[in-house]
Amino acid sequence: MTDASRMTDASRTTDDGARPVDSGAAAQVLFDGGRLVLLDDPGEHGSYHLPRIDGGARHPASARSGSSALSLDEALWCSVRPLGTAEHVLRAWATGTAAPGPVPWEDPESVAPVRVRAGAIVIREAQMLLIRFDEKGRTHYEIPGGGVEPGETLTEAVVRELREETALEGTARHEVARVWKDGRREHYFRVDATGEVGAPEHLDNYGGAPAWMPLDRLPDTPLWPRRLAWRIPRWHRTAWPGRPLELADSIDDLDAWCGW
Protein backbone atom coordinates (compact mmCIF):
# COMPACT_ATOMS: atom_id res chain seq x y z
CA MET A 1 0.00 0.00 0.00
CA THR A 2 1.26 3.47 -0.84
CA ASP A 3 2.60 5.29 2.23
CA ALA A 4 4.14 8.41 0.71
CA SER A 5 0.77 9.52 -0.68
CA ARG A 6 -0.62 9.57 2.87
CA MET A 7 2.22 11.61 4.37
CA THR A 8 1.23 14.57 6.50
CA ASP A 9 3.40 16.24 9.06
CA ALA A 10 1.35 19.15 10.37
CA SER A 11 0.45 18.00 13.88
CA ARG A 12 3.42 15.78 14.80
CA THR A 13 0.96 13.48 16.63
CA THR A 14 -0.01 9.86 16.33
CA ASP A 15 -3.58 8.78 15.53
CA ASP A 16 -4.42 8.13 19.17
CA GLY A 17 -3.37 11.65 20.17
CA ALA A 18 -0.04 10.70 21.78
CA ARG A 19 2.71 13.22 21.07
CA PRO A 20 6.34 12.31 20.39
CA VAL A 21 7.34 15.86 21.38
CA ASP A 22 8.10 16.21 25.11
CA SER A 23 7.37 19.85 25.91
CA GLY A 24 9.03 19.48 29.33
CA ALA A 25 12.44 18.50 28.00
CA ALA A 26 15.04 19.60 25.48
CA ALA A 27 18.19 18.23 23.91
CA GLN A 28 21.44 20.17 24.23
CA VAL A 29 23.37 20.65 20.98
CA LEU A 30 27.09 21.03 21.66
CA PHE A 31 29.97 21.29 19.19
CA ASP A 32 33.64 20.79 19.91
CA GLY A 33 35.96 21.88 17.12
CA GLY A 34 33.27 21.36 14.48
CA ARG A 35 32.29 17.96 15.84
CA LEU A 36 28.96 17.15 17.51
CA VAL A 37 29.22 16.04 21.13
CA LEU A 38 27.04 12.98 21.77
CA LEU A 39 26.62 10.69 24.75
CA ASP A 40 27.54 7.06 24.24
CA ASP A 41 24.81 4.47 24.59
CA PRO A 42 26.33 1.98 27.06
CA GLY A 43 23.97 -0.77 25.92
CA GLU A 44 24.66 -0.59 22.19
CA HIS A 45 28.03 0.04 20.59
CA GLY A 46 27.87 2.67 17.84
CA SER A 47 24.65 4.27 19.11
CA TYR A 48 24.47 7.67 20.75
CA HIS A 49 22.04 10.17 22.19
CA LEU A 50 21.91 13.91 22.58
CA PRO A 51 22.23 15.22 26.14
CA ARG A 52 18.80 15.76 27.69
CA ILE A 53 17.93 18.71 29.90
CA ASP A 54 14.77 18.98 32.01
CA GLY A 55 13.98 22.42 33.37
CA GLY A 56 17.60 23.43 32.93
CA ALA A 57 18.98 20.30 34.64
CA ARG A 58 20.88 17.59 32.81
CA HIS A 59 19.04 14.29 32.74
CA PRO A 60 20.53 11.78 35.24
CA ALA A 61 20.86 9.06 32.61
CA SER A 62 22.92 11.42 30.48
CA ALA A 63 25.26 12.20 33.35
CA ARG A 64 26.27 8.54 33.64
CA SER A 65 27.18 8.18 29.99
CA GLY A 66 30.53 8.73 28.34
CA SER A 67 30.75 11.13 25.44
CA SER A 68 32.10 11.18 21.90
CA ALA A 69 32.63 13.99 19.40
CA LEU A 70 31.62 12.96 15.87
CA SER A 71 32.06 14.59 12.49
CA LEU A 72 28.96 15.05 10.35
CA ASP A 73 29.89 12.10 8.14
CA GLU A 74 30.35 9.89 11.20
CA ALA A 75 27.06 10.98 12.78
CA LEU A 76 25.09 10.32 9.59
CA TRP A 77 25.83 6.60 9.82
CA CYS A 78 24.93 6.20 13.51
CA SER A 79 21.65 5.83 15.36
CA VAL A 80 21.29 9.05 17.36
CA ARG A 81 18.46 9.44 19.87
CA PRO A 82 16.00 10.96 20.27
CA LEU A 83 15.43 10.14 16.61
CA GLY A 84 13.13 13.06 15.81
CA THR A 85 15.45 15.63 17.34
CA ALA A 86 18.47 14.02 15.67
CA GLU A 87 16.83 14.35 12.25
CA HIS A 88 16.37 18.09 12.71
CA VAL A 89 19.90 18.56 14.09
CA LEU A 90 21.52 16.60 11.25
CA ARG A 91 19.45 18.41 8.63
CA ALA A 92 20.56 21.78 10.02
CA TRP A 93 24.17 20.62 10.21
CA ALA A 94 24.16 19.28 6.63
CA THR A 95 22.69 22.55 5.33
CA GLY A 96 25.06 24.77 7.30
CA THR A 97 22.51 26.16 9.74
CA ALA A 98 23.29 24.16 12.90
CA ALA A 99 23.85 26.16 16.08
CA PRO A 100 24.65 25.15 19.67
CA GLY A 101 21.93 25.36 22.28
CA PRO A 102 18.75 23.61 23.40
CA VAL A 103 16.35 22.12 20.83
CA PRO A 104 12.95 20.43 21.36
CA TRP A 105 13.01 16.82 22.53
CA GLU A 106 11.19 14.70 19.93
CA ASP A 107 11.16 10.94 20.41
CA PRO A 108 8.92 8.90 18.06
CA GLU A 109 9.99 5.72 19.88
CA SER A 110 8.19 6.91 23.01
CA VAL A 111 4.72 6.18 21.60
CA ALA A 112 3.30 2.92 20.27
CA PRO A 113 3.30 2.78 16.44
CA VAL A 114 -0.03 3.15 14.68
CA ARG A 115 1.24 0.95 11.85
CA VAL A 116 4.22 -1.34 11.33
CA ARG A 117 5.52 -1.80 7.80
CA ALA A 118 8.10 -4.19 6.33
CA GLY A 119 9.99 -3.28 3.15
CA ALA A 120 12.19 -5.30 0.77
CA ILE A 121 15.47 -3.98 -0.62
CA VAL A 122 16.00 -6.05 -3.79
CA ILE A 123 19.04 -5.30 -5.95
CA ARG A 124 20.01 -6.92 -9.24
CA GLU A 125 22.83 -5.82 -11.53
CA ALA A 126 23.24 -2.46 -9.77
CA GLN A 127 19.53 -1.73 -9.99
CA MET A 128 16.97 -1.62 -7.17
CA LEU A 129 13.38 -2.74 -7.46
CA LEU A 130 10.88 0.01 -6.59
CA ILE A 131 7.16 0.59 -6.91
CA ARG A 132 6.30 3.58 -9.11
CA PHE A 133 3.20 5.69 -8.46
CA ASP A 134 1.83 8.36 -10.79
CA GLU A 135 -0.66 10.45 -8.86
CA LYS A 136 -2.08 13.88 -9.67
CA GLY A 137 0.51 14.51 -12.35
CA ARG A 138 3.47 13.63 -10.11
CA THR A 139 5.62 10.54 -9.86
CA HIS A 140 7.07 9.04 -6.71
CA TYR A 141 8.54 5.69 -5.74
CA GLU A 142 8.44 3.44 -2.72
CA ILE A 143 10.39 0.41 -1.63
CA PRO A 144 8.16 -2.69 -2.03
CA GLY A 145 6.44 -3.58 1.22
CA GLY A 146 3.38 -3.09 3.37
CA GLY A 147 1.72 -3.52 6.71
CA VAL A 148 2.54 -6.43 8.99
CA GLU A 149 -0.56 -8.54 9.58
CA PRO A 150 -1.58 -9.91 13.01
CA GLY A 151 0.47 -12.98 13.89
CA GLU A 152 3.10 -12.31 11.20
CA THR A 153 6.78 -11.85 11.84
CA LEU A 154 8.55 -9.01 10.08
CA THR A 155 10.39 -11.38 7.77
CA GLU A 156 7.18 -13.22 6.90
CA ALA A 157 5.52 -9.92 6.09
CA VAL A 158 8.34 -8.66 3.87
CA VAL A 159 8.37 -11.88 1.83
CA ARG A 160 4.56 -11.88 1.46
CA GLU A 161 4.44 -8.21 0.46
CA LEU A 162 7.21 -8.70 -2.10
CA ARG A 163 5.26 -11.57 -3.66
CA GLU A 164 1.99 -9.62 -3.74
CA GLU A 165 3.56 -6.46 -5.20
CA THR A 166 6.09 -7.94 -7.65
CA ALA A 167 5.43 -11.73 -8.00
CA LEU A 168 9.01 -12.40 -6.89
CA GLU A 169 9.81 -15.03 -4.28
CA GLY A 170 12.16 -13.75 -1.63
CA THR A 171 14.35 -14.71 1.29
CA ALA A 172 14.97 -12.03 3.90
CA ARG A 173 18.68 -11.72 4.77
CA HIS A 174 18.91 -9.09 7.49
CA GLU A 175 17.35 -5.84 8.59
CA VAL A 176 19.35 -2.76 7.63
CA ALA A 177 17.14 0.17 8.70
CA ARG A 178 14.17 1.24 10.82
CA VAL A 179 12.38 4.45 9.94
CA TRP A 180 9.77 6.34 12.00
CA LYS A 181 7.27 8.62 10.25
CA ASP A 182 3.95 10.07 11.50
CA GLY A 183 3.45 7.32 14.06
CA ARG A 184 4.51 4.54 11.70
CA ARG A 185 7.51 2.28 12.23
CA GLU A 186 9.00 0.80 9.08
CA HIS A 187 11.53 -2.05 8.89
CA TYR A 188 13.70 -2.49 5.79
CA PHE A 189 15.38 -5.78 4.93
CA ARG A 190 17.84 -6.88 2.29
CA VAL A 191 16.03 -9.59 0.37
CA ASP A 192 17.33 -12.16 -2.12
CA ALA A 193 14.63 -12.60 -4.76
CA THR A 194 14.08 -15.14 -7.51
CA GLY A 195 11.78 -15.17 -10.52
CA GLU A 196 10.60 -12.42 -12.83
CA VAL A 197 8.52 -9.35 -12.06
CA GLY A 198 4.86 -9.88 -12.89
CA ALA A 199 2.54 -7.79 -15.02
CA PRO A 200 1.15 -4.78 -13.09
CA GLU A 201 -2.47 -5.77 -13.68
CA HIS A 202 -1.89 -9.02 -11.76
CA LEU A 203 -0.18 -7.38 -8.77
CA ASP A 204 -1.50 -5.73 -5.62
CA ASN A 205 0.02 -2.25 -5.77
CA TYR A 206 -2.91 0.16 -5.44
CA GLY A 207 -2.24 1.62 -8.86
CA GLY A 208 1.54 1.38 -8.70
CA ALA A 209 3.84 -0.68 -10.90
CA PRO A 210 7.25 -2.31 -10.29
CA ALA A 211 10.23 -0.50 -11.80
CA TRP A 212 13.97 -1.13 -11.74
CA MET A 213 16.03 1.95 -10.89
CA PRO A 214 19.84 2.24 -11.29
CA LEU A 215 21.42 2.62 -7.86
CA ASP A 216 23.36 5.72 -8.84
CA ARG A 217 20.07 7.50 -9.60
CA LEU A 218 18.46 6.80 -6.22
CA PRO A 219 19.71 9.98 -4.47
CA ASP A 220 17.89 12.12 -7.08
CA THR A 221 14.79 9.93 -7.27
CA PRO A 222 11.58 10.96 -5.43
CA LEU A 223 11.80 7.86 -3.27
CA TRP A 224 10.31 7.13 0.14
CA PRO A 225 11.97 6.84 2.63
CA ARG A 226 13.90 9.93 1.56
CA ARG A 227 16.65 9.47 4.15
CA LEU A 228 17.41 5.99 2.81
CA ALA A 229 17.51 7.04 -0.86
CA TRP A 230 21.15 8.17 -0.76
CA ARG A 231 22.34 5.71 1.89
CA ILE A 232 21.42 2.51 0.03
CA PRO A 233 23.81 3.11 -2.93
CA ARG A 234 26.69 3.81 -0.54
CA TRP A 235 25.92 0.72 1.54
CA HIS A 236 25.88 -1.34 -1.66
CA ARG A 237 29.30 0.05 -2.66
CA THR A 238 30.91 -0.32 0.75
CA ALA A 239 29.24 -2.42 3.46
CA TRP A 240 25.75 -2.91 4.82
CA PRO A 241 25.18 -2.05 8.50
CA GLY A 242 25.65 -4.86 10.96
CA ARG A 243 22.63 -3.65 12.95
CA PRO A 244 19.67 -1.61 11.74
CA LEU A 245 20.27 2.11 11.34
CA GLU A 246 17.42 3.92 13.13
CA LEU A 247 16.07 7.14 11.65
CA ALA A 248 13.13 9.50 11.84
CA ASP A 249 12.03 10.95 8.50
CA SER A 250 9.70 13.96 8.39
CA ILE A 251 10.34 14.83 4.74
CA ASP A 252 7.21 15.43 2.66
CA ASP A 253 8.81 16.79 -0.53
CA LEU A 254 10.32 13.69 -2.12
CA ASP A 255 11.86 15.77 -4.91
CA ALA A 256 13.96 17.77 -2.45
CA TRP A 257 17.65 17.09 -1.90
CA CYS A 258 18.50 15.07 1.18
CA GLY A 259 22.01 14.41 2.43
CA TRP A 260 21.43 13.86 6.13
Secondary structure, 3 states (H helix, E strand, C coil): CCCHHHCCCCCCCCCCCCCCEEEEEEEEECEECCEEEEEECCCCCCEEECCEEECCEECHHHHCCCEEEECHHHHHCCEEECHHHHHHHHHHHHCCCCCCEEEEEECHHHCCCCEEEEEEECEECCEEEEEEEEECCEEEEECCEEECCCCCCHHHHHHHHHHHHHCCEEEEEEEEEEEEECCEEEEEEEEEEECCCCCHHHCCCCCCEEEEEEHHHHHHCCEECHHHHCHHHHHHHCCCCCCCEEEECCCCCCCCCCCC
